[in-house]
């Protein structure tokens, strides 16, 4: 698989994205389970009309990965950045930067751009397939380290932030039981990680939300950076809800580029059941 990705990376970015988009539509047509989940998630967010566009963009995200992972320098030359000043301000203050990058646009590019500015440690979940693990290792670059989503993986995150470095994570990834709380996400309870708020409380890091918007026809990416500077509530559910609202605002910038097919509302094994609407609004 590694050889295949390296070979595909030699193709033009626009061609890879176009092929991925076609594959995304094919999967949408072929998989009833995926189609139903994608449509329902879009409906909850008020974007029911974006089903085909969202399926196409999900495919483009997969199609561009060989180029982004194995021709990183070429990909970074096609990135326009807005909001870098919030990162520089944090560094000037001696604070670490906690990048929250949801499943939106090309989130792989966001980490590579951050690594070009200084060391970043990225939280990841250990793949179950050996070939996927091989690809994860291939993603590592100078200044870009990975830490597993385990208790042992928390220590390098704390060290990095306390040293004024950067940490990156996908804040809309459903955590394991005991590592999250139920908080609203587009009007429905979603099991949401509490780790970002805890890291901020322990290290004083600055939260920066990142979205690498995918530009048309292989033109590259537009990286949007937004600081979330308000003091998060001490109560974990309230803090998770505030972060979810910030993620929603980011998604609304370009909703078709969010991975609506991701099972965001699942109940992880061992987690408490999701509250009812009445309980959530009480």
C-alpha positions as CSV (number, residue, x, y, z in Angstrom):
1,X,0.0,0.0,0.0
2,X,2.9,2.3,0.8
3,X,4.3,1.8,-2.7
4,X,0.9,2.5,-4.3
5,X,0.5,5.8,-2.4
6,X,4.0,6.8,-3.4
7,X,3.2,6.1,-7.1
8,X,-0.2,7.9,-6.9
9,X,1.5,10.9,-5.3
10,X,3.2,11.7,-8.7
11,X,-0.1,12.4,-10.3
12,X,-1.4,16.0,-10.3
13,X,-3.4,17.1,-7.2
14,X,-6.4,18.1,-9.3
15,X,-6.6,14.7,-11.0
16,X,-6.3,12.9,-7.6
17,X,-9.1,15.0,-6.2
18,X,-11.3,14.5,-9.2
19,X,-10.9,10.7,-9.1
20,X,-11.5,10.8,-5.3
21,X,-14.7,12.8,-5.9
22,X,-16.0,10.3,-8.3
23,X,-15.2,7.5,-5.9
24,X,-17.0,9.4,-3.1
25,X,-20.2,9.6,-5.2
26,X,-19.9,5.9,-6.1
27,X,-19.7,4.9,-2.4
28,X,-22.6,7.2,-1.6
29,X,-24.7,5.4,-4.3
30,X,-23.6,1.9,-3.3
31,X,-23.8,2.0,0.5
32,X,-27.2,2.5,2.0
33,X,-25.9,2.7,5.5
34,X,-23.4,5.4,4.6
35,X,-26.0,7.3,2.6
36,X,-28.6,7.3,5.4
37,X,-26.1,8.4,8.0
38,X,-24.7,11.2,5.8
39,X,-28.2,12.5,5.0
40,X,-29.3,12.4,8.6
41,X,-26.3,14.2,9.9
42,X,-26.7,16.9,7.2
43,X,-30.4,17.2,8.0
44,X,-29.6,17.8,11.7
45,X,-27.2,20.6,10.7
46,X,-29.7,22.2,8.3
47,X,-27.9,21.2,5.1
48,X,-30.0,18.4,3.7
49,X,-29.4,19.7,0.2
50,X,-25.6,19.1,0.3
51,X,-25.6,15.3,0.3
52,X,-24.0,14.7,-3.1
53,X,-21.6,17.6,-2.6
54,X,-20.6,16.3,0.8
55,X,-20.1,12.7,-0.6
56,X,-17.9,14.2,-3.4
57,X,-15.8,16.2,-1.0
58,X,-15.3,13.2,1.3
59,X,-13.9,11.3,-1.8
60,X,-11.7,14.3,-2.6
61,X,-10.2,14.2,0.9
62,X,-9.2,10.5,0.3
63,X,-7.9,11.1,-3.2
64,X,-5.6,13.9,-2.2
65,X,-3.9,12.0,0.7
66,X,-1.0,10.5,-1.4
67,X,-0.1,14.0,-2.7
68,X,-0.3,15.6,0.7
69,X,1.6,12.8,2.5
70,X,4.4,12.1,0.0
71,X,4.7,15.5,-1.8
72,X,4.3,17.6,1.3
73,X,6.6,20.4,0.1
74,X,4.6,20.8,-3.2
75,X,1.3,20.8,-1.2
76,X,2.5,23.4,1.2
77,X,3.5,25.7,-1.6
78,X,-0.2,25.8,-2.5
79,X,-1.5,26.9,0.9
80,X,-2.7,30.4,1.7
81,X,-2.9,31.2,5.4
82,X,-5.2,33.6,7.3
83,X,-4.8,34.1,11.0
84,X,-1.2,33.1,11.6
85,X,-0.9,36.1,13.9
86,X,-2.8,34.3,16.7
87,X,-0.1,31.6,16.6
88,X,2.7,34.2,16.7
89,X,1.0,36.0,19.6
90,X,0.8,32.8,21.7
91,X,4.5,32.1,21.0
92,X,5.5,35.7,22.0
93,X,3.7,35.1,25.3
94,X,5.5,31.8,25.8
95,X,2.3,29.8,25.5
96,X,1.8,26.5,23.7
97,X,-0.7,26.3,20.8
98,X,-3.5,23.7,20.8
99,X,-4.7,23.3,17.3
100,X,-8.2,21.9,17.1
101,X,-8.7,20.6,13.5
102,X,-12.1,18.9,12.9
103,X,-12.8,16.5,10.1
104,X,-13.2,19.4,7.7
105,X,-11.3,20.2,4.5
106,X,-7.8,18.8,4.3
107,X,-6.9,18.5,8.0
108,X,-3.6,16.7,7.1
109,X,-2.3,19.9,5.5
110,X,-3.0,21.9,8.7
111,X,-0.6,19.7,10.7
112,X,2.1,20.0,8.0
113,X,1.8,23.8,7.9
114,X,2.1,24.0,11.7
115,X,5.2,21.7,11.5
116,X,6.8,24.2,9.1
117,X,6.5,26.8,11.8
118,X,7.8,24.8,14.7
119,X,7.5,21.4,16.6
120,X,4.0,19.9,16.8
121,X,2.8,16.7,18.4
122,X,-0.3,15.2,16.9
123,X,-2.7,12.9,18.7
124,X,-3.7,9.8,16.7
125,X,-5.6,6.6,17.2
126,X,-3.6,3.4,16.5
127,X,-4.9,1.8,13.3
128,X,-6.1,-1.8,13.5
129,X,-4.8,-2.7,10.1
130,X,-1.0,-3.1,9.6
131,X,-1.0,-1.3,6.3
132,X,-2.7,1.7,7.8
133,X,-0.1,1.8,10.6
134,X,2.6,1.8,8.0
135,X,1.0,4.8,6.3
136,X,0.7,6.6,9.7
137,X,4.4,6.2,10.3
138,X,5.1,7.6,6.8
139,X,3.2,10.8,7.7
140,X,5.9,11.9,10.1
141,X,8.1,14.8,9.1
142,X,10.7,17.1,10.6
143,X,9.0,18.8,13.6
144,X,5.9,16.6,13.3
145,X,5.6,13.9,16.0
146,X,2.7,11.6,16.7
147,X,1.4,10.5,20.1
148,X,-1.1,7.6,20.5
149,X,-4.5,8.3,22.0
150,X,-3.7,6.5,25.2
151,X,-2.8,7.5,28.8
152,X,0.9,7.2,27.8
153,X,0.2,9.5,24.9
154,X,-0.9,12.3,27.2
155,X,2.5,12.9,28.6
156,X,4.1,14.1,25.4
157,X,1.2,16.4,24.8
158,X,1.6,18.1,28.2
159,X,5.4,18.3,27.7
160,X,5.0,19.9,24.3
161,X,2.5,22.6,25.5
162,X,4.4,23.4,28.6
163,X,7.5,23.9,26.4
164,X,5.6,26.4,24.3
165,X,5.2,24.0,21.4
166,X,2.1,23.0,19.5
167,X,-0.3,20.1,19.8
168,X,-2.9,19.0,17.2
169,X,-6.0,16.9,17.5
170,X,-9.3,16.1,15.9
171,X,-11.8,17.4,18.5
172,X,-14.8,15.9,16.9
173,X,-13.5,12.3,17.1
174,X,-15.6,10.3,19.5
175,X,-13.4,9.4,22.5
176,X,-13.3,6.2,24.4
177,X,-15.6,5.6,27.4
178,X,-14.6,7.7,30.4
179,X,-12.7,10.2,28.3
180,X,-15.7,12.3,27.2
181,X,-19.1,13.8,28.0
182,X,-22.4,14.2,26.2
183,X,-22.5,17.7,24.7
184,X,-24.7,19.2,21.9
185,X,-23.4,19.1,18.4
186,X,-25.7,20.5,15.8
187,X,-28.6,20.1,18.2
188,X,-28.0,16.4,19.1
189,X,-25.9,15.0,22.0
190,X,-22.6,13.8,20.8
191,X,-20.0,12.0,23.0
192,X,-17.3,14.7,23.1
193,X,-13.7,14.6,24.3
194,X,-12.8,16.6,27.4
195,X,-9.1,16.5,26.7
196,X,-8.8,19.9,25.0
197,X,-10.2,21.8,27.9
198,X,-8.1,19.8,30.4
199,X,-4.9,20.6,28.4
200,X,-5.7,24.3,28.4
201,X,-6.4,24.3,32.2
202,X,-3.1,22.4,32.9
203,X,-0.8,24.3,30.6
204,X,-2.4,27.7,29.7
205,X,-2.2,26.9,26.0
206,X,-4.0,28.9,23.4
207,X,-6.7,27.1,21.4
208,X,-6.5,27.8,17.7
209,X,-9.2,26.3,15.4
210,X,-7.8,25.3,12.0
211,X,-9.6,24.6,8.7
212,X,-7.7,24.0,5.5
213,X,-10.3,24.8,2.9
214,X,-9.9,22.7,-0.3
215,X,-9.8,25.0,-3.3
216,X,-11.3,24.0,-6.7
217,X,-9.5,22.2,-9.5
218,X,-6.4,21.3,-7.5
219,X,-5.5,25.0,-6.9
220,X,-4.4,24.2,-3.3
221,X,-5.8,25.2,0.1
222,X,-6.8,28.2,2.2
223,X,-5.9,27.6,5.8
224,X,-8.2,29.5,8.2
225,X,-6.9,30.0,11.8
226,X,-9.2,31.3,14.6
227,X,-8.2,31.7,18.2
228,X,-10.7,30.7,20.9
229,X,-9.6,33.0,23.7
230,X,-12.6,33.0,26.0
231,X,-12.1,31.3,29.4
232,X,-13.6,27.9,29.1
233,X,-16.0,26.8,31.9
234,X,-14.6,24.6,34.6
235,X,-17.5,22.2,34.3
236,X,-16.5,19.6,31.6
237,X,-19.8,19.4,29.8
238,X,-20.1,23.1,29.5
239,X,-16.5,23.4,28.3
240,X,-17.1,20.6,25.7
241,X,-20.3,22.3,24.6
242,X,-18.5,25.6,24.0
243,X,-15.8,23.9,21.9
244,X,-18.5,22.1,19.9
245,X,-20.1,25.5,19.1
246,X,-16.8,26.8,17.9
247,X,-16.4,23.7,15.6
248,X,-19.9,24.3,14.3
249,X,-19.1,27.8,13.4
250,X,-16.0,26.6,11.5
251,X,-18.0,24.0,9.6
252,X,-20.5,26.6,8.6
253,X,-17.8,28.3,6.6
254,X,-17.9,25.5,4.0
255,X,-20.3,22.7,5.2
256,X,-19.9,20.4,2.2
257,X,-16.2,19.8,3.2
258,X,-17.1,18.3,6.5
259,X,-17.1,14.5,6.8
260,X,-20.8,14.1,7.4
261,X,-20.6,10.3,6.9
262,X,-18.6,10.0,10.1
263,X,-20.6,8.3,12.9
264,X,-20.3,11.3,15.2
265,X,-23.3,10.4,17.4
266,X,-22.3,6.8,18.3
267,X,-22.1,5.6,21.8
268,X,-18.6,4.2,22.5
269,X,-18.6,0.8,24.3
270,X,-18.9,1.3,28.1
271,X,-20.0,5.0,27.8
272,X,-23.2,6.1,29.5
273,X,-26.2,6.3,27.2
274,X,-26.9,9.6,25.4
275,X,-29.3,11.9,27.3
276,X,-32.8,12.4,25.8
277,X,-33.7,15.8,24.3
278,X,-35.6,16.6,27.5
279,X,-32.7,15.7,29.7
280,X,-30.2,17.6,27.5
281,X,-32.3,20.8,27.6
282,X,-33.0,20.6,31.4
